[in-house]
Amino acid sequence: MKKLKTSFIVWIAIYPAITGILFLFGDSLNELPITIRTLILTLVLVPLMVYVLIPFWTKVFLKIKDL
């Protein structure tokens, strides 16, 4: 059950982050080669996930568990 919860937390964090970045910068990114586009996305998303979104959603789910 822990892996399922972890997978859900990662998904709930990464899906809106990717969607938001593509919505805001998609036209500019589409002009770049796929390798550069992927590099930029990962340079932004990995730290965002590790330091902001995963800890945030983990705390949210811990608070829900305590209710």
mmCIF file of the C-alpha atoms, coordinates in Angstrom:
data_MODEL
# 
_entry.id   MODEL 
# 
loop_
_atom_site.group_PDB 
_atom_site.id 
_atom_site.type_symbol 
_atom_site.label_atom_id 
_atom_site.label_alt_id 
_atom_site.label_comp_id 
_atom_site.label_asym_id 
_atom_site.label_entity_id 
_atom_site.label_seq_id 
_atom_site.pdbx_PDB_ins_code 
_atom_site.Cartn_x 
_atom_site.Cartn_y 
_atom_site.Cartn_z 
_atom_site.occupancy 
_atom_site.B_iso_or_equiv 
_atom_site.pdbx_formal_charge 
_atom_site.auth_seq_id 
_atom_site.auth_comp_id 
_atom_site.auth_asym_id 
_atom_site.auth_atom_id 
_atom_site.pdbx_PDB_model_num 
ATOM 1  C CA . MET A 1 1  ? 0.000  0.000  0.000   1.00 0.00 ? 1  MET A CA 1 
ATOM 2  C CA . LYS A 1 2  ? 2.930  2.355  0.663   1.00 0.00 ? 2  LYS A CA 1 
ATOM 3  C CA . LYS A 1 3  ? 4.161  2.108  -2.956  1.00 0.00 ? 3  LYS A CA 1 
ATOM 4  C CA . LEU A 1 4  ? 0.669  2.885  -4.207  1.00 0.00 ? 4  LEU A CA 1 
ATOM 5  C CA . LYS A 1 5  ? 0.459  5.969  -1.978  1.00 0.00 ? 5  LYS A CA 1 
ATOM 6  C CA . THR A 1 6  ? 3.934  7.107  -3.050  1.00 0.00 ? 6  THR A CA 1 
ATOM 7  C CA . SER A 1 7  ? 3.042  6.618  -6.705  1.00 0.00 ? 7  SER A CA 1 
ATOM 8  C CA . PHE A 1 8  ? -0.121 8.648  -6.257  1.00 0.00 ? 8  PHE A CA 1 
ATOM 9  C CA . ILE A 1 9  ? 1.762  11.483 -4.524  1.00 0.00 ? 9  ILE A CA 1 
ATOM 10 C CA . VAL A 1 10 ? 4.322  11.587 -7.350  1.00 0.00 ? 10 VAL A CA 1 
ATOM 11 C CA . TRP A 1 11 ? 1.579  11.579 -9.973  1.00 0.00 ? 11 TRP A CA 1 
ATOM 12 C CA . ILE A 1 12 ? -0.503 14.271 -8.259  1.00 0.00 ? 12 ILE A CA 1 
ATOM 13 C CA . ALA A 1 13 ? 2.624  16.433 -8.081  1.00 0.00 ? 13 ALA A CA 1 
ATOM 14 C CA . ILE A 1 14 ? 4.095  15.884 -11.528 1.00 0.00 ? 14 ILE A CA 1 
ATOM 15 C CA . TYR A 1 15 ? 0.996  15.952 -13.744 1.00 0.00 ? 15 TYR A CA 1 
ATOM 16 C CA . PRO A 1 16 ? -0.056 19.538 -12.893 1.00 0.00 ? 16 PRO A CA 1 
ATOM 17 C CA . ALA A 1 17 ? 3.577  20.699 -12.936 1.00 0.00 ? 17 ALA A CA 1 
ATOM 18 C CA . ILE A 1 18 ? 4.195  19.348 -16.440 1.00 0.00 ? 18 ILE A CA 1 
ATOM 19 C CA . THR A 1 19 ? 0.832  20.638 -17.657 1.00 0.00 ? 19 THR A CA 1 
ATOM 20 C CA . GLY A 1 20 ? 1.486  24.101 -16.218 1.00 0.00 ? 20 GLY A CA 1 
ATOM 21 C CA . ILE A 1 21 ? 4.955  24.397 -17.705 1.00 0.00 ? 21 ILE A CA 1 
ATOM 22 C CA . LEU A 1 22 ? 3.765  23.234 -21.110 1.00 0.00 ? 22 LEU A CA 1 
ATOM 23 C CA . PHE A 1 23 ? 0.797  25.617 -20.948 1.00 0.00 ? 23 PHE A CA 1 
ATOM 24 C CA . LEU A 1 24 ? 3.002  28.594 -20.064 1.00 0.00 ? 24 LEU A CA 1 
ATOM 25 C CA . PHE A 1 25 ? 6.050  27.837 -22.205 1.00 0.00 ? 25 PHE A CA 1 
ATOM 26 C CA . GLY A 1 26 ? 4.849  25.227 -24.701 1.00 0.00 ? 26 GLY A CA 1 
ATOM 27 C CA . ASP A 1 27 ? 5.025  27.441 -27.773 1.00 0.00 ? 27 ASP A CA 1 
ATOM 28 C CA . SER A 1 28 ? 8.582  28.529 -26.976 1.00 0.00 ? 28 SER A CA 1 
ATOM 29 C CA . LEU A 1 29 ? 9.665  25.006 -26.101 1.00 0.00 ? 29 LEU A CA 1 
ATOM 30 C CA . ASN A 1 30 ? 8.198  23.540 -29.299 1.00 0.00 ? 30 ASN A CA 1 
ATOM 31 C CA . GLU A 1 31 ? 10.651 25.595 -31.330 1.00 0.00 ? 31 GLU A CA 1 
ATOM 32 C CA . LEU A 1 32 ? 13.589 23.796 -29.690 1.00 0.00 ? 32 LEU A CA 1 
ATOM 33 C CA . PRO A 1 33 ? 14.946 20.341 -30.562 1.00 0.00 ? 33 PRO A CA 1 
ATOM 34 C CA . ILE A 1 34 ? 13.478 17.529 -28.436 1.00 0.00 ? 34 ILE A CA 1 
ATOM 35 C CA . THR A 1 35 ? 16.765 16.927 -26.587 1.00 0.00 ? 35 THR A CA 1 
ATOM 36 C CA . ILE A 1 36 ? 17.025 20.573 -25.480 1.00 0.00 ? 36 ILE A CA 1 
ATOM 37 C CA . ARG A 1 37 ? 13.314 20.678 -24.635 1.00 0.00 ? 37 ARG A CA 1 
ATOM 38 C CA . THR A 1 38 ? 13.672 17.578 -22.457 1.00 0.00 ? 38 THR A CA 1 
ATOM 39 C CA . LEU A 1 39 ? 16.791 18.980 -20.804 1.00 0.00 ? 39 LEU A CA 1 
ATOM 40 C CA . ILE A 1 40 ? 14.997 22.211 -19.884 1.00 0.00 ? 40 ILE A CA 1 
ATOM 41 C CA . LEU A 1 41 ? 11.926 20.389 -18.576 1.00 0.00 ? 41 LEU A CA 1 
ATOM 42 C CA . THR A 1 42 ? 13.992 18.065 -16.394 1.00 0.00 ? 42 THR A CA 1 
ATOM 43 C CA . LEU A 1 43 ? 16.203 20.892 -15.116 1.00 0.00 ? 43 LEU A CA 1 
ATOM 44 C CA . VAL A 1 44 ? 13.077 22.668 -13.889 1.00 0.00 ? 44 VAL A CA 1 
ATOM 45 C CA . LEU A 1 45 ? 10.873 19.746 -12.857 1.00 0.00 ? 45 LEU A CA 1 
ATOM 46 C CA . VAL A 1 46 ? 13.277 17.508 -10.926 1.00 0.00 ? 46 VAL A CA 1 
ATOM 47 C CA . PRO A 1 47 ? 14.261 20.133 -8.310  1.00 0.00 ? 47 PRO A CA 1 
ATOM 48 C CA . LEU A 1 48 ? 10.661 21.367 -8.165  1.00 0.00 ? 48 LEU A CA 1 
ATOM 49 C CA . MET A 1 49 ? 9.466  17.838 -7.459  1.00 0.00 ? 49 MET A CA 1 
ATOM 50 C CA . VAL A 1 50 ? 12.189 16.930 -4.956  1.00 0.00 ? 50 VAL A CA 1 
ATOM 51 C CA . TYR A 1 51 ? 12.263 20.138 -2.922  1.00 0.00 ? 51 TYR A CA 1 
ATOM 52 C CA . VAL A 1 52 ? 8.750  21.555 -3.231  1.00 0.00 ? 52 VAL A CA 1 
ATOM 53 C CA . LEU A 1 53 ? 5.954  19.382 -4.604  1.00 0.00 ? 53 LEU A CA 1 
ATOM 54 C CA . ILE A 1 54 ? 6.675  15.937 -3.141  1.00 0.00 ? 54 ILE A CA 1 
ATOM 55 C CA . PRO A 1 55 ? 7.252  17.308 0.399   1.00 0.00 ? 55 PRO A CA 1 
ATOM 56 C CA . PHE A 1 56 ? 4.124  19.468 0.098   1.00 0.00 ? 56 PHE A CA 1 
ATOM 57 C CA . TRP A 1 57 ? 1.841  16.619 -1.007  1.00 0.00 ? 57 TRP A CA 1 
ATOM 58 C CA . THR A 1 58 ? 3.371  14.238 1.527   1.00 0.00 ? 58 THR A CA 1 
ATOM 59 C CA . LYS A 1 59 ? 2.465  16.686 4.330   1.00 0.00 ? 59 LYS A CA 1 
ATOM 60 C CA . VAL A 1 60 ? -1.039 17.079 2.920   1.00 0.00 ? 60 VAL A CA 1 
ATOM 61 C CA . PHE A 1 61 ? -1.597 13.328 2.921   1.00 0.00 ? 61 PHE A CA 1 
ATOM 62 C CA . LEU A 1 62 ? -0.160 12.991 6.436   1.00 0.00 ? 62 LEU A CA 1 
ATOM 63 C CA . LYS A 1 63 ? -2.627 15.619 7.683   1.00 0.00 ? 63 LYS A CA 1 
ATOM 64 C CA . ILE A 1 64 ? -5.505 13.846 5.930   1.00 0.00 ? 64 ILE A CA 1 
ATOM 65 C CA . LYS A 1 65 ? -4.441 10.599 7.591   1.00 0.00 ? 65 LYS A CA 1 
ATOM 66 C CA . ASP A 1 66 ? -4.569 12.277 11.008  1.00 0.00 ? 66 ASP A CA 1 
ATOM 67 C CA . LEU A 1 67 ? -8.136 13.547 10.536  1.00 0.00 ? 67 LEU A CA 1 
# 
